[in-house]
């Protein structure tokens, strides 16, 4: 099916096959995450990466500031 329809739709057969599988998961006809769940996972992974980057920046800043003499030591 995908091999016959793919070229007519201008997509590869593997892409069409994955679309069909995802549509079935969205309809709960097969196990797996829905499109909404996959979007939420992507959003959470992006947020986690941003938070880790911010945490590394804060760690570096705290190390830098710990080495600086405080206002009492000037």
N, C-alpha and C positions, 0 to 999 in steps of 0.2 A: 504494500500500500504506500508506504513512505517513499519507496524508490520510484514509484510511478507519479505520485503527486508532487514530490519535492521540486523537480525541474519546472513543472507547470506553475508553481507558486514562487519560483525564483529562490528557493532555499535548498540546502543540502538535505539529503535523506536523514542523516543523523540529527540534524537540527529539528526537523519535523517530528522525528521519533521522540526526541526529548520533550517537545511541546505537547505531544499526545500523552506521554507519561505524566507530565506536570498537570495537564487538564484532568486526568484521571485521579491524581492525588488531590487536586482541588475539589473534585466531586466526591472525594472519600471512597472512590471505587478501588483504590489501591493504597497500600501503606506509604507513608512518606510525608514530609512537611508540605504544607500548602504554600502557595505563592505569598500569601500574607505572612506566614511564619518565616519563610525564607527572607522576606524583606526586613522583618523585625530582627532576624539573626544578623543580617548585613549591617543594619543600623547599630545594633549593640556592639558588634565587632569594631566598627568605626569609632564609636564612643569610647570603647575600652582602649583602643590605640591612642586616642587623643588624651585620655586621662593618664595613661602610662607616660606619655611624652611630657605632660604637664608635671607629673610627679617627679620625673627625672630632672626637669628644670628646677623645681623647688628644692630637690635634694642638693643639686649643684649650688644653688643660691645659698642654701643654709650652710654648706661647707665653706663657701667664700666668705659669708658674713661672720662665721665663727672665727675665721683667721684675722679679721679686721679688728683693730682695737676699738673698744667701745667708747662712748663719749666720756666716761669717767677716767679713761686711760690717756687722754690727749692732753 
